[in-house]
Amino acid sequence: MFLLDVFDSTIKKLKSQTANVITLTNLSFGGFAIIFALEGNLRLSLLLIFIAALADRFDGMAARKFNIESELGKQLDSMSDIISFGVAPALLLYQGILNEFGGPGSFFTVFYIGCGAFRLARFNITESNGYFTGLPITAAGCLATLSFLAIPYVPAQTFLFIIIILSFLMVSPFKLRKM
């Protein structure tokens, strides 16, 4: 009986932390994406951001499946998202092309990160009503990351425009239905 109780308790503890472990996996991939971007390994950074997006997708699913949604998990998810879909894509684009613009490239890189942080903070203090207000940072980060692949094919100014538009879309008041 004792071993069965210990086993059952251990399984419950593991289940209760599954979503948080997946969220920390998202954060880890985002952190490594930043490191590789800073080292100039931009293609690996791009791949790691997309893997972080997969982890981000699964953490919410796990929380709902195991009925373990929590305020801690919500905050941890936002902190992970600012790393994986705010800082990592911004640095990827900065290292890939935006650094060519000097001060404006630096400014709009940081502006994008700030808009992402604002968007996440606003999300965390609003009641869930089935809608997102503004473009979710995960979508913005994936679009910014995807745009990196177009660097050889489109004018450099396009990327300044992309980062500005994504920034404003994240903080805009439009409503987007959750899927």
N, C-alpha and C positions, 0 to 999 in steps of 0.2 A: 504494500500500500504506500509506504513512504516514497519508494522510488517512482511509483506512478504519479504521486502528487508533485514530486520535484520535476519530473518530466513534463507534466501538464503545465506547471507554473512557468517553466522555461519556454515552452512553446507559446504561451500567452505573452510573455515578455518579448519574444522575438517578433511575434505578430504585431505587437503594439509599436514596435520601432521600425517596421519594414519601410513605411513611407519616408521616415526621416533618414534612413540609410540610403534610400534611392535619391532623396533630395541632396544629401551630402555627396553622392556620386556625381550628380549634376554639377555641384559646386566644384568638385575636384577636377572634372573635365574642363570646366571654365577656367579654373586656375592654371591648369597645364596649358590651355590654349593661350593664355596671356604670356606665360613664360616662353612658349615656343614662338609667339609673335615677336616678343622682345629680342629673341635670339635670331630672328630672321627666317625661321622655318614656318613660313606663312601657310603653306598647303596643309601641313600637319595641324596647325592652329585652326584652320577652316574645318577640317575633319572633326577635331575635338569639340568644336562648337556645335556641330550637328549631332554628335553623340550625346552631348549635354542636353540638347533639345529632346532626344528620345527619352533620356532619363527623366526630364521634366514632365513629359507626357505620362510616364508610368507612375510617378510618385502620387499624383492626384488619384489615379485609378486605384492604386493600392490602398490609399487612405479611405476611399469610398467603399471598396470591396470588403475591407476588414473593419469598416465602421470605426476608424481611428482618427478621424479628422480632429485637429486640435488647434488652439491659438498658437501654440509653440510651432507646430508644423507650418502654419500659414506664414508666420514671421520668418522661419528658416527658409521656406520656399522663396520668399521675396529677397532675402539676402543672397541666396544662391543665384536667383535670376539676375540681380544687378551685376554679379560677377560674370555669369555665362552669357548673358544677352545684352548687357550694357557695356561693361568694360572690355570684354574679350572682342566683340565685333568692332567696337570703336578703335581699339588698338590695331586690330587686323587691317582695317581700312586706313588708319593713320600710317602704319608701317608700309602698306602696299602702295598708297598714292597720296593721301591727304598731307603728308609731310612736305610735299612739293609746293604747297601753298603757304608755307611759313606760318606766321601768326594766325591768319584766318583758318588754316587747316587745324592748328592746335585748338583754337577757340571752339570751332564747331565739333571737334572730337569730344571735348569736355562738355560742351553744351548738350550733345546727344546723351552722355552719361547722366548729366543733371536732369534732363527731361525724363529719362528712364527711372531715375530714383524718385522723382516727383510722382510719376505715374504709379509706381509701386506703393508709395506711401498713401496716395489717394485711394488706391484699391483696398489697402489694409484697413482704412477707417470707414469704409462704406459698407452698408448692408448688402449681402448678396441678393440680387433681384433677377437673376437670369440674363443680365446684360453686362458687358464691359463698357466702361466709359473711356474712350480713346483706344488707340491701337495697343494691344497687349505687348509688353516688352519682348516676350518670346517671339512673336511674329515680327516685330521690328528688327530684333537681333538676327533672326534667320534671313530676313530680306537683305539686311546690310551685309551679312556674311555671303549670301548668294551673289550679291552684286560684285563682290570681289573677283569672281570668275570672269567678269566682263572687262576687267582692267585693260587687257591688250586690245580690246575691240572698240571701246568708246572713248570720247575725249575726257581728259582728266577732270574738267569742270563738272562733268555729270555726277561725279562722286560727292563733290561738295553739295550739289543740289540734292542728291539722294539722302545724305546724312541730315541736311536741314529739314527736308520734308518728313522723314521718319521721326525726327525730334518733335516737330509740331504735331504730327499725327498722334503721338503718344500722349500729349497733354491736351489734345483737343477735346471738346465736350460731346462729340458724336457718340451714339450708342451702337454697340455691336453685340448681337445675340451670342451667348455662350453656346459652344457645341459640346 
